[in-house]
Amino acid sequence: MIRSLLLLVLLSTTKSPAAPPLPDFDSYPVYRGPDLGLTWRGPQATLRVWAPTAEALHLKLYAAGTGGAPTADLAMTKAEDGTWLAALPAGTAGFYTVQATIAGRKMAEVADPYAHAVGINGQRGAVLNPTAVSPPGWPDDLRPALKQPTDVVIGEVHVRDLSMHPQSGITRKGKYLGVAQLGTRGPEGVTTGLEHLVELGLTHVHLLPTNDFASLDEAAPASVARYNWGYDPLHYSVPEGSYSTNAANPATRISEFKQLVQNLHGQGLRVVLDVVYNHTANAARSSFEQLVPGYYYRHNPDGSYSNATACGNEVASERPMVRKLIVESVTYWAQEYHADGFRFDLMGVLDIETMRAVRVALDLQDHSILTYGEGWAAGASPLPEARRAVKANMGKLDRIAAFGDELRDGVKGHFARQTEPGFASGQAGLEESVKFGIVAATQHPQVDYAKVNYSKAAWASSPAQAINYVACHDDLVLWDKLKASNKGASEAELIKMDLLSNTIVFTSQGIPFLPVGDEFLRTKGGAHNSFNQPDSVNQLDWARKARYAGVYDFYRKLIALRRAHPAFRLPTAELVQQHLEFLPGTHPGVIAYQLKNHAGGDPWQDITVIFNGNHSADSVALPRGTYTVVLRGKEINQEGFDVLEVMSGVQVPGSSALILIRQ
């Protein structure tokens, strides 16, 4: 969805010169070696930079990450396929930049695009081997076990949000080490931070961007208020410095980020990195533009930067050297930082071939690494949609998943029309959009695709390709959306709608996704685009976990229900078609279906799931028999808490779900 990063637009809207035509980028040489950037053989470092149009390239060494004159200025040697090479003097430490001369003009000094360590604010690369910087025990760090993608439960969180509240009990507030901290408690002794994520029952923790981004001054004192989501990439393959305890020390951010991953792995949680390869914060001043002008970006016919990202520029992922950079960056995070998954921001801007290459490269390390993204762009692109990784092309993207906005807006109402309700708050006509999500965007004979809100055909080849959700960091959080779209509703009524909304998500086929905090009715005070709002808006208020303990307990049990029963986690579209049957004759605003015949090997023979989005109670016809209630409204008990002798049907209260089993 469109992200209104106004700061980025101001920084990034510089236009390319309109006079000369763009070069024939297809004629540029392609370097296929594995050693771009700074590589190491023992203590000896070598720098290789791709700059095929440069007449000269100079390597400048510095003692500090910012300020001061160069301690050395070395002419790099032109090498094969448009690259330049320099062996750093033995014992070199400190920082470096490269400066190209192109068409007789000296360009700006930059860190190279393959930088893996940088100084403060990313102004200079660091002469540092990241493999030599690790916390104790790092070589023994292992990914937690994962049987299949549909077993995944994703919780999305921002590094800073998790810890900044004064009552979080976390000492390293706003830092990687805050996410890594164990044993923290909040108001009334509630578990907070990392242990909360474990207690909730997640399998994967999705961190908003943790690569080096441009919007925050890493040199600012901690007392200065600063916040950003981080969707303004500066360096693709370096951890962000503002989350480290010492941004000026390039080793600190590397070691502390590894500590975060290691601690989450130790608690059985996998780590998903939110990666932003679709644009850069400031195209004109980027290392891309200073080393190979024009090549890394798409352009309009008049030479200006095209803008499918709504952030001022879009990266030309279809060009071989851009694709190589993206694939090798993702591979590096998985290998060096043991990342377990990647969420691609505006994946629909990137081309299909690049995303396929990413999947292949990750498979060489571990087939269980999760890959998903936003299957749309934020504007028109000169690259045809048929070549881009949008939802309609998911059939060409094996084992890559996309977010299902059909279910999202079907359940809660349109993301941008804030006062518009959804199925869970009584809006009629959205049943097929919700059913589309229930079958994980796959083909099912009982879904009327013509009535689905956005897609008019199935786009997922398997349930593992569909990410189901009703909220994320973008737009209104669920609680605020329900309040905005149900004026006059009581808190009790809103809670019923909230629980119904995510009961739909967590009992649907596919992969469920939850923004952390929704499980205790997180609010941002109505802010719908809080990317640069203060901590007071964005931080998780742990007092709400204590205040809404019943709501939190429901979410925890809901996730446990899903994880205990494979019927909700079927791995193939064929199994969904075979075992999931929607019940006929339901009234508008009601959806009912059965998971039949021990679906997925489930110990329960037949599971009946009913959603009543209407405000008033409604009846649903069921086959005659004895049923055990395991979920009703805000109550869950997998052992059952009521037995119903059904003669012809059941009554379902308004704004609620009912799950019954029949053995």
C-alpha positions as CSV (number, residue, x, y, z in Angstrom):
1,M,0.0,0.0,0.0
2,I,1.1,3.6,-0.5
3,R,3.4,4.9,2.2
4,S,3.4,8.7,2.5
5,L,7.1,9.2,3.3
6,L,7.1,12.9,2.7
7,L,10.6,13.3,3.9
8,L,11.8,10.8,1.4
9,V,10.0,12.4,-1.5
10,L,11.6,15.7,-0.7
11,L,15.0,14.1,-0.6
12,S,14.5,11.9,-3.7
13,T,12.7,13.8,-6.4
14,T,15.8,15.1,-8.1
15,K,15.5,14.6,-11.9
16,S,18.0,13.2,-14.2
17,P,19.3,15.7,-16.9
18,A,16.7,15.7,-19.6
19,A,19.0,16.7,-22.5
20,P,21.1,13.6,-23.3
21,P,19.4,10.3,-23.9
22,L,19.9,7.5,-21.5
23,P,22.8,5.2,-22.2
24,D,22.3,1.7,-23.6
25,F,22.6,0.0,-20.3
26,D,22.3,-3.5,-21.9
27,S,25.7,-2.9,-23.4
28,Y,27.4,-2.5,-20.0
29,P,29.7,-5.4,-19.1
30,V,28.5,-7.8,-16.4
31,Y,30.8,-9.0,-13.7
32,R,29.9,-12.5,-12.5
33,G,32.5,-13.0,-9.8
34,P,31.7,-13.4,-6.1
35,D,34.2,-10.8,-4.8
36,L,32.6,-7.3,-5.3
37,G,33.1,-5.0,-2.3
38,L,35.7,-5.6,0.4
39,T,36.8,-9.2,0.6
40,W,39.4,-10.8,2.9
41,R,42.1,-13.4,2.8
42,G,43.3,-13.6,6.3
43,P,44.3,-10.1,7.4
44,Q,44.6,-8.9,3.8
45,A,41.7,-6.9,2.3
46,T,40.9,-6.3,-1.4
47,L,38.3,-3.9,-2.8
48,R,36.6,-4.5,-6.1
49,V,34.1,-2.0,-7.4
50,W,32.0,-2.2,-10.6
51,A,32.2,1.2,-12.4
52,P,32.3,0.5,-16.1
53,T,31.9,4.1,-17.3
54,A,34.6,5.5,-14.9
55,E,37.8,6.9,-16.3
56,A,39.5,6.6,-13.0
57,L,38.5,5.3,-9.5
58,H,40.3,6.3,-6.3
59,L,40.2,4.6,-2.9
60,K,40.6,7.0,0.0
61,L,41.4,5.9,3.5
62,Y,40.4,7.7,6.7
63,A,41.1,7.3,10.3
64,A,37.5,8.1,11.4
65,G,34.0,7.5,10.1
66,T,33.4,11.1,9.5
67,G,35.5,14.3,9.3
68,G,39.3,14.6,8.8
69,A,41.5,14.4,5.7
70,P,42.3,11.1,3.9
71,T,45.3,9.3,5.3
72,A,45.9,7.8,1.8
73,D,44.6,8.2,-1.7
74,L,45.1,5.1,-3.9
75,A,44.4,4.9,-7.6
76,M,42.5,1.7,-8.3
77,T,43.4,-0.6,-11.2
78,K,41.0,-1.2,-14.0
79,A,40.1,-4.9,-14.1
80,E,37.8,-7.2,-16.0
81,D,34.1,-6.6,-16.9
82,G,34.0,-3.0,-15.7
83,T,35.5,-3.5,-12.3
84,W,38.3,-1.7,-10.5
85,L,40.6,-3.3,-8.0
86,A,42.8,-2.3,-5.1
87,A,44.7,-4.3,-2.5
88,L,44.7,-2.4,0.8
89,P,48.0,-2.0,2.5
90,A,48.7,-4.7,5.1
91,G,47.4,-3.7,8.5
92,T,45.0,-1.1,7.1
93,A,42.2,-0.1,9.6
94,G,39.7,2.7,9.8
95,F,37.4,3.7,7.0
96,Y,37.3,4.2,3.3
97,T,35.4,5.8,0.4
98,V,35.7,5.5,-3.4
99,Q,35.6,8.4,-5.8
100,A,34.9,8.0,-9.6
101,T,35.9,10.3,-12.4
102,I,33.2,10.1,-15.1
103,A,33.2,12.2,-18.3
104,G,36.0,14.3,-16.8
105,R,34.0,15.1,-13.7
106,K,34.9,14.0,-10.2
107,M,31.9,12.4,-8.5
108,A,31.1,12.5,-4.8
109,E,32.9,10.1,-2.4
110,V,30.8,7.2,-1.4
111,A,31.0,3.8,0.3
112,D,30.7,1.1,-2.3
113,P,27.3,-0.6,-2.9
114,Y,28.6,-3.8,-1.4
115,A,29.7,-2.3,1.9
116,H,29.2,-4.7,4.9
117,A,30.4,-2.3,7.6
118,V,30.2,1.4,7.8
119,G,31.0,4.4,10.1
120,I,28.5,6.7,11.7
121,N,25.6,7.7,9.4
122,G,27.0,5.4,6.7
123,Q,29.2,8.1,5.2
124,R,32.2,5.8,4.8
125,G,32.8,2.1,4.6
126,A,34.7,0.4,7.4
127,V,37.8,-1.7,6.9
128,L,36.4,-4.5,9.0
129,N,35.8,-8.1,8.4
130,P,32.2,-8.8,9.7
131,T,32.9,-12.5,10.0
132,A,35.5,-11.7,12.7
133,V,32.8,-9.8,14.8
134,S,30.5,-12.2,16.6
135,P,29.0,-12.7,20.1
136,P,30.2,-15.8,22.1
137,G,28.7,-19.0,20.8
138,W,27.8,-17.5,17.4
139,P,29.2,-20.4,15.4
140,D,26.9,-22.8,17.2
141,D,23.8,-20.7,16.5
142,L,21.1,-22.7,14.7
143,R,17.7,-22.0,13.1
144,P,14.8,-23.4,15.1
145,A,13.1,-26.4,13.4
146,L,10.4,-25.7,10.9
147,K,8.4,-28.5,9.2
148,Q,6.5,-26.6,6.6
149,P,5.7,-23.0,5.7
150,T,2.0,-23.2,6.8
151,D,3.2,-23.9,10.3
152,V,4.6,-20.3,10.4
153,V,3.0,-17.7,12.7
154,I,4.5,-14.2,12.0
155,G,4.6,-11.3,14.5
156,E,5.7,-7.9,13.1
157,V,7.5,-5.5,15.4
158,H,9.7,-2.4,15.2
159,V,13.0,-2.6,17.2
160,R,12.2,0.6,19.0
161,D,8.5,0.0,19.6
162,L,9.1,-3.2,21.6
163,S,11.1,-1.6,24.4
164,M,10.6,2.2,24.6
165,H,7.6,2.4,26.9
166,P,8.8,3.5,30.4
167,Q,7.1,0.4,31.9
168,S,8.5,-2.1,29.5
169,G,11.1,-3.3,32.0
170,I,13.7,-3.4,29.2
171,T,17.0,-1.6,30.0
172,R,18.4,-1.2,26.5
173,K,15.5,0.8,25.2
174,G,15.3,1.2,21.4
175,K,18.3,-1.0,20.8
176,Y,19.0,-4.5,19.3
177,L,20.0,-5.5,22.8
178,G,16.5,-4.5,24.0
179,V,14.9,-7.0,21.7
180,A,17.4,-9.6,22.8
181,Q,16.8,-9.0,26.6
182,L,15.2,-11.8,28.6
183,G,13.3,-11.7,31.9
184,T,11.6,-8.4,31.5
185,R,8.3,-7.5,33.2
186,G,5.8,-4.7,32.9
187,P,2.8,-3.4,34.8
188,E,1.2,-6.0,37.2
189,G,4.1,-8.3,36.3
190,V,3.1,-9.0,32.7
191,T,5.8,-10.5,30.5
192,T,7.2,-8.0,28.0
193,G,9.7,-7.9,25.1
194,L,11.3,-11.1,23.9
195,E,9.6,-13.4,26.4
196,H,6.2,-11.9,25.4
197,L,6.9,-12.9,21.8
198,V,7.7,-16.5,23.0
199,E,4.7,-16.6,25.3
200,L,2.3,-15.5,22.6
201,G,3.3,-18.5,20.5
202,L,4.9,-16.9,17.4
203,T,7.3,-18.9,15.2
204,H,8.7,-15.9,13.3
205,V,9.5,-12.3,14.5
206,H,9.3,-9.9,11.5
207,L,11.5,-6.8,12.3
208,L,10.8,-3.6,10.5
209,P,13.9,-2.5,8.5
210,T,17.1,-3.1,10.3
211,N,19.5,-2.3,7.4
212,D,21.2,1.1,7.5
213,F,18.7,3.8,6.7
214,A,19.0,7.5,6.0
215,S,16.4,9.4,8.0
216,L,17.9,9.3,11.5
217,D,21.1,11.1,12.6
218,E,23.1,8.4,14.3
219,A,25.3,11.0,15.9
220,A,22.4,12.6,17.7
221,P,22.4,12.1,21.5
222,A,20.0,9.5,22.9
223,S,18.0,12.3,24.6
224,V,17.0,13.7,21.2
225,A,13.6,12.4,20.1
226,R,14.0,10.4,16.9
227,Y,11.9,7.8,15.2
228,N,11.4,6.3,11.7
229,W,10.2,3.0,10.4
230,G,13.3,2.8,8.3
231,Y,11.9,2.4,4.8
232,D,14.6,4.8,3.4
233,P,17.6,2.5,2.7
234,L,21.1,3.9,2.6
235,H,23.1,0.6,2.7
236,Y,21.4,-2.6,1.8
237,S,23.8,-5.0,3.6
238,V,24.7,-3.2,6.9
239,P,22.8,-3.1,10.2
240,E,21.3,0.2,11.2
241,G,23.4,2.2,13.6
242,S,20.8,4.0,15.7
243,Y,19.7,0.6,17.2
244,S,23.2,-0.1,18.4
245,T,24.7,1.1,21.6
246,N,27.6,2.8,19.7
247,A,26.8,3.8,16.1
248,A,30.3,5.2,15.6
249,N,31.9,1.8,16.1
250,P,31.1,-0.4,13.1
251,A,31.8,-3.6,15.0
252,T,29.2,-2.8,17.7
253,R,26.1,-2.8,15.4
254,I,27.3,-6.1,13.8
255,S,27.9,-7.9,17.0
256,E,24.7,-6.6,18.7
257,F,22.5,-7.5,15.8
258,K,23.9,-11.0,15.8
259,Q,23.2,-11.1,19.5
260,L,19.6,-10.3,18.8
261,V,19.3,-13.1,16.3
262,Q,21.1,-15.5,18.6
263,N,18.8,-14.8,21.5
264,L,15.7,-15.2,19.5
265,H,16.9,-18.5,18.1
266,G,17.7,-19.6,21.6
267,Q,14.0,-19.0,22.5
268,G,12.8,-21.0,19.5
269,L,11.9,-17.9,17.3
270,R,13.0,-17.4,13.8
271,V,13.9,-13.9,12.5
272,V,12.4,-12.2,9.4
273,L,14.1,-9.1,8.0
274,D,12.0,-6.4,6.3
275,V,14.2,-5.6,3.3
276,V,13.7,-2.5,1.0
277,Y,15.4,-3.2,-2.3
278,N,12.8,-1.2,-4.4
279,H,14.4,2.3,-4.0
280,T,17.0,4.3,-2.1
281,A,16.6,7.3,0.1
282,N,18.4,9.8,-2.1
283,A,19.0,8.6,-5.7
284,A,21.1,11.5,-6.8
285,R,23.6,11.2,-4.0
286,S,23.6,7.4,-3.7
287,S,26.6,5.3,-4.4
288,F,24.7,3.9,-7.3
289,E,24.5,7.2,-9.1
290,Q,28.0,8.3,-8.2
291,L,29.6,5.2,-9.5
292,V,27.4,4.2,-12.5
293,P,25.1,7.1,-13.3
294,G,21.6,6.0,-14.4
295,Y,22.2,2.3,-14.3
296,Y,20.6,1.3,-11.0
297,Y,17.3,3.2,-11.5
298,R,14.4,3.1,-13.8
299,H,13.5,6.3,-15.7
300,N,10.6,8.0,-17.5
301,P,10.9,8.9,-21.1
302,D,12.0,12.5,-20.2
303,G,14.9,11.1,-18.2
304,S,13.4,11.7,-14.7
305,Y,13.4,9.0,-12.1
306,S,10.3,6.8,-12.4
307,N,8.4,6.4,-9.1
308,A,6.5,3.2,-8.6
309,T,7.5,3.3,-4.9
310,A,6.0,6.8,-4.2
311,C,9.4,7.5,-2.6
312,G,11.0,9.4,-5.5
313,N,12.7,6.6,-7.4
314,E,12.6,2.9,-8.2
315,V,15.5,0.5,-8.5
316,A,16.0,-1.3,-11.9
317,S,16.1,-4.8,-10.5
318,E,15.9,-6.3,-14.0
319,R,19.4,-5.2,-14.9
320,P,22.0,-7.9,-14.3
321,M,24.3,-6.0,-11.9
322,V,21.3,-4.7,-9.9
323,R,19.9,-8.2,-9.7
324,K,23.3,-9.5,-8.6
325,L,23.5,-6.9,-5.8
326,I,20.0,-7.7,-4.5
327,V,20.5,-11.5,-4.6
328,E,24.0,-11.3,-3.0
329,S,22.7,-8.9,-0.3
330,V,19.8,-11.2,0.7
331,T,22.2,-14.2,0.6
332,Y,24.7,-12.3,2.8
333,W,22.0,-11.6,5.5
334,A,21.0,-15.2,5.6
335,Q,24.6,-16.5,5.7
336,E,26.4,-13.9,7.9
337,Y,23.5,-13.0,10.2
338,H,21.5,-16.3,10.1
339,A,18.3,-14.5,9.0
340,D,15.5,-17.0,8.6
341,G,13.2,-15.0,6.3
342,F,12.8,-11.9,4.2
343,R,9.8,-9.6,3.8
344,F,10.2,-7.6,0.5
345,D,8.8,-4.1,0.8
346,L,6.8,-3.3,-2.4
347,M,7.8,-6.6,-3.9
348,G,5.6,-5.7,-6.9
349,V,8.3,-3.1,-8.0
350,L,10.9,-5.9,-8.4
351,D,11.0,-8.1,-11.4
352,I,10.0,-11.8,-11.4
353,E,13.4,-13.1,-12.5
354,T,15.2,-11.3,-9.6
355,M,12.8,-12.8,-7.0
356,R,13.3,-16.3,-8.5
357,A,17.0,-15.8,-8.3
358,V,16.6,-14.8,-4.6
359,R,14.7,-18.0,-3.9
360,V,17.3,-20.2,-5.6
361,A,20.2,-18.5,-3.8
362,L,18.4,-19.0,-0.4
363,D,17.6,-22.6,-1.2
364,L,21.4,-23.2,-1.5
365,Q,21.6,-22.4,2.2
366,D,18.3,-23.6,3.6
367,H,14.9,-24.4,1.9
368,S,13.1,-23.4,5.0
369,I,14.0,-19.7,4.8
370,L,10.8,-17.8,4.4
371,T,10.3,-15.3,1.5
372,Y,7.2,-13.0,1.2
373,G,6.3,-9.5,0.2
374,E,3.8,-6.9,-0.8
375,G,2.5,-8.1,-4.2
376,W,1.9,-4.6,-5.5
377,A,3.6,-1.3,-6.3
378,A,2.7,2.2,-5.1
379,G,2.4,3.7,-8.6
380,A,3.0,3.1,-12.3
381,S,6.3,1.6,-13.4
382,P,8.0,1.6,-16.9
383,L,8.6,-2.1,-16.3
384,P,5.5,-3.9,-17.5
385,E,3.4,-5.6,-14.9
386,A,3.8,-8.9,-16.6
387,R,7.5,-8.9,-15.6
388,R,6.9,-7.7,-12.0
389,A,6.4,-9.7,-8.8
390,V,2.8,-8.7,-8.3
391,K,0.0,-10.9,-6.9
392,A,-1.3,-11.8,-10.4
393,N,2.1,-13.3,-11.2
394,M,2.5,-15.4,-8.1
395,G,2.1,-18.6,-10.2
396,K,5.6,-17.8,-11.6
397,L,7.1,-17.4,-8.1
398,D,7.3,-20.8,-6.5
399,R,7.6,-20.8,-2.7
400,I,7.4,-17.0,-2.5
401,A,4.4,-15.6,-0.7
402,A,2.4,-12.3,-0.9
403,F,0.1,-10.4,1.5
404,G,-3.6,-10.9,0.9
405,D,-5.2,-7.5,1.0
406,E,-8.5,-9.1,-0.2
407,L,-9.0,-10.8,3.3
408,R,-7.6,-7.7,5.1
409,D,-10.0,-5.2,3.7
410,G,-12.8,-7.8,3.5
411,V,-12.6,-8.4,7.3
412,K,-12.0,-4.9,8.6
413,G,-13.0,-2.5,5.8
414,H,-11.0,-0.5,3.2
415,F,-7.5,0.4,4.4
416,A,-7.8,4.0,3.2
417,R,-11.4,4.8,3.8
418,Q,-11.1,4.8,7.5
419,T,-14.8,5.0,8.5
420,E,-15.8,2.2,6.2
421,P,-16.6,-1.0,8.1
422,G,-15.8,-4.6,7.1
423,F,-17.4,-8.0,7.4
424,A,-16.4,-8.3,11.1
425,S,-18.3,-5.1,11.9
426,G,-21.5,-5.7,10.0
427,Q,-20.8,-4.6,6.4
428,A,-22.7,-6.7,3.9
429,G,-21.4,-8.0,0.6
430,L,-17.9,-8.9,1.6
431,E,-18.4,-12.6,2.2
432,E,-16.6,-13.8,-0.9
433,S,-13.6,-11.6,-0.2
434,V,-13.3,-13.2,3.3
435,K,-13.8,-16.7,1.8
436,F,-11.0,-15.9,-0.7
437,G,-8.7,-15.4,2.3
438,I,-10.0,-18.5,4.1
439,V,-8.9,-20.7,1.2
440,A,-5.6,-18.8,1.1
441,A,-6.1,-17.1,-2.3
442,T,-6.1,-20.6,-4.0
443,Q,-8.6,-22.0,-6.4
444,H,-11.7,-23.4,-4.7
445,P,-15.0,-24.3,-6.4
446,Q,-17.1,-22.6,-3.8
447,V,-15.6,-19.1,-4.0
448,D,-17.3,-16.7,-6.4
449,Y,-14.2,-14.8,-7.6
450,A,-16.3,-12.3,-9.5
451,K,-17.4,-10.9,-6.1
452,V,-14.0,-10.7,-4.5
453,N,-13.0,-7.1,-3.8
454,Y,-9.6,-6.9,-5.6
455,S,-8.5,-10.1,-7.3
456,K,-11.0,-11.8,-9.6
457,A,-9.1,-15.0,-9.8
458,A,-7.0,-17.1,-7.4
459,W,-3.4,-16.0,-7.4
460,A,-1.8,-18.5,-4.9
461,S,-0.7,-21.9,-6.2
462,S,-0.5,-23.2,-2.6
463,P,-1.6,-21.9,0.8
464,A,2.0,-21.3,1.6
465,Q,1.9,-18.4,-0.9
466,A,-0.7,-16.4,1.0
467,I,0.0,-14.2,4.0
468,N,-3.3,-13.6,5.9
469,Y,-3.7,-10.5,8.0
470,V,-6.0,-7.7,9.0
471,A,-3.4,-5.1,10.1
472,C,0.3,-4.2,9.9
473,H,2.5,-1.2,10.6
474,D,0.9,0.6,7.7
475,D,-2.5,2.4,8.1
476,L,-4.7,2.2,11.1
477,V,-3.9,-0.5,13.6
478,L,-6.9,-2.9,14.0
479,W,-8.3,-1.3,17.2
480,D,-8.1,2.2,15.8
481,K,-9.7,1.1,12.5
482,L,-12.6,-0.6,14.4
483,K,-13.2,2.5,16.4
484,A,-13.1,4.8,13.4
485,S,-15.5,2.6,11.4
486,N,-18.0,1.9,14.2
487,K,-18.8,5.2,15.8
488,G,-20.9,4.8,18.9
489,A,-20.0,1.2,19.5
490,S,-19.1,0.3,23.1
491,E,-15.7,-1.0,24.1
492,A,-17.3,-4.4,24.7
493,E,-18.8,-4.4,21.1
494,L,-15.5,-3.4,19.6
495,I,-13.6,-6.2,21.4
496,K,-16.1,-8.7,20.0
497,M,-15.3,-7.3,16.5
498,D,-11.6,-7.4,17.2
499,L,-11.6,-11.0,18.3
500,L,-13.7,-12.1,15.4
501,S,-11.3,-10.3,13.0
502,N,-8.3,-12.3,14.0
503,T,-10.2,-15.5,14.7
504,I,-10.8,-15.4,10.9
505,V,-7.1,-14.8,10.2
506,F,-5.8,-17.6,12.5
507,T,-8.3,-20.2,11.4
508,S,-7.8,-19.5,7.7
509,Q,-5.5,-21.6,5.4
510,G,-2.2,-19.9,4.6
511,I,0.3,-18.1,6.8
512,P,-1.1,-15.8,9.6
513,F,0.5,-12.4,10.3
514,L,-0.1,-10.2,13.4
515,P,1.4,-6.8,14.2
516,V,2.7,-7.3,17.8
517,G,0.4,-5.3,20.2
518,D,-2.9,-6.1,18.5
519,E,-3.2,-9.0,20.9
520,F,-3.8,-6.4,23.7
521,L,-5.7,-3.9,21.6
522,R,-2.8,-1.6,20.6
523,T,-3.7,1.9,19.7
524,K,-1.8,4.7,18.0
525,G,-4.4,7.3,18.9
526,G,-5.8,7.2,15.4
527,A,-2.4,7.9,13.6
528,H,-2.6,6.0,10.2
529,N,0.9,6.7,9.0
530,S,3.2,6.8,12.0
531,F,6.5,6.4,10.2
532,N,8.1,9.4,11.8
533,Q,5.8,10.0,14.8
534,P,7.2,10.0,18.3
535,D,7.6,7.0,20.6
536,S,4.5,8.2,22.5
537,V,2.5,7.2,19.4
538,N,4.4,4.1,18.3
539,Q,5.6,2.4,21.4
540,L,3.9,-0.8,22.7
541,D,2.0,0.2,25.9
542,W,2.5,-2.8,28.1
543,A,-0.1,-1.5,30.6
544,R,-2.7,-2.5,28.0
545,K,-1.5,-6.1,28.2
546,A,-2.4,-6.0,31.9
547,R,-5.6,-4.0,31.3
548,Y,-6.9,-6.4,28.6
549,A,-5.6,-9.6,30.0
550,G,-8.6,-11.5,28.8
551,V,-8.1,-10.3,25.2
552,Y,-4.5,-11.3,25.4
553,D,-5.3,-14.7,26.8
554,F,-7.7,-15.3,23.9
555,Y,-5.1,-14.5,21.3
556,R,-2.6,-16.7,23.0
557,K,-5.0,-19.6,23.0
558,L,-6.1,-18.8,19.4
559,I,-2.5,-19.2,18.2
560,A,-2.1,-22.4,20.3
561,L,-5.3,-23.8,18.7
562,R,-3.9,-23.2,15.2
563,R,-0.5,-24.6,16.0
564,A,-2.1,-27.7,17.6
565,H,-4.4,-28.6,14.7
566,P,-3.0,-29.3,11.2
567,A,-6.5,-28.9,9.7
568,F,-5.9,-25.1,9.8
569,R,-2.5,-25.5,8.2
570,L,-3.1,-27.6,5.1
571,P,0.0,-27.5,2.8
572,T,-1.5,-27.8,-0.7
573,A,-4.4,-26.3,-2.6
574,E,-5.6,-29.9,-3.4
575,L,-6.0,-30.7,0.3
576,V,-7.9,-27.4,0.8
577,Q,-10.3,-28.4,-2.0
578,Q,-10.6,-31.9,-0.6
579,H,-11.2,-31.1,3.0
580,L,-12.7,-27.5,3.2
581,E,-16.3,-27.2,2.3
582,F,-18.4,-24.1,2.8
583,L,-21.9,-24.8,4.2
584,P,-24.8,-23.7,2.0
585,G,-27.8,-21.6,2.9
586,T,-26.1,-19.1,5.2
587,H,-27.5,-15.6,5.5
588,P,-25.7,-12.5,4.4
589,G,-23.0,-11.5,6.9
590,V,-22.4,-15.2,7.9
591,I,-19.8,-17.6,6.7
592,A,-19.7,-21.3,7.7
593,Y,-17.5,-24.1,6.6
594,Q,-16.3,-27.5,7.6
595,L,-12.8,-29.1,7.7
596,K,-13.7,-32.7,7.1
597,N,-12.3,-36.2,7.5
598,H,-9.3,-35.5,9.7
599,A,-8.0,-32.8,7.5
600,G,-4.2,-32.8,7.3
601,G,-4.1,-35.7,9.7
602,D,-5.9,-33.7,12.4
603,P,-7.1,-35.7,15.5
604,W,-10.5,-34.0,15.1
605,Q,-12.6,-35.7,12.6
606,D,-14.8,-32.8,11.5
607,I,-14.4,-29.2,12.4
608,T,-17.2,-26.6,11.8
609,V,-16.2,-23.0,11.7
610,I,-18.8,-20.2,11.7
611,F,-18.3,-16.4,11.5
612,N,-21.2,-14.1,12.1
613,G,-20.3,-10.6,11.1
614,N,-23.7,-9.2,11.8
615,H,-24.4,-7.3,15.0
616,S,-27.3,-9.6,15.9
617,A,-27.5,-13.3,16.4
618,D,-28.1,-15.6,13.5
619,S,-28.9,-19.3,12.9
620,V,-26.8,-21.7,10.8
621,A,-28.1,-25.0,9.6
622,L,-25.8,-28.0,10.5
623,P,-26.0,-31.7,9.9
624,R,-27.7,-33.4,12.9
625,G,-25.3,-34.7,15.5
626,T,-23.4,-34.2,18.7
627,Y,-20.9,-31.3,18.7
628,T,-18.3,-30.1,21.2
629,V,-17.8,-26.3,21.4
630,V,-14.1,-25.4,21.4
631,L,-14.4,-21.7,20.5
632,R,-17.3,-19.4,21.2
633,G,-16.9,-15.6,21.1
634,K,-14.1,-14.8,23.5
635,E,-13.8,-18.3,25.0
636,I,-11.4,-21.0,23.8
637,N,-10.8,-24.4,25.2
638,Q,-9.3,-27.1,23.0
639,E,-10.7,-29.8,25.4
640,G,-14.2,-28.4,24.9
641,F,-16.4,-26.5,27.3
642,D,-19.9,-27.3,26.0
643,V,-21.6,-30.2,24.2
644,L,-24.5,-29.4,21.8
645,E,-27.1,-31.9,20.5
646,V,-27.8,-30.3,17.1
647,M,-31.1,-31.2,15.5
648,S,-31.1,-28.8,12.6
649,G,-28.8,-25.8,13.4
650,V,-27.2,-23.5,15.9
651,Q,-27.5,-19.9,17.0
652,V,-24.4,-17.8,16.7
653,P,-24.2,-14.5,18.6
654,G,-23.6,-11.3,16.7
655,S,-20.0,-10.3,15.9
656,S,-18.5,-13.6,16.9
657,A,-17.1,-16.9,15.9
658,L,-18.1,-20.4,16.8
659,I,-15.9,-23.5,16.3
660,L,-17.4,-27.0,16.9
661,I,-16.0,-30.5,16.5
662,R,-17.8,-33.7,15.8
663,Q,-16.0,-37.0,16.3
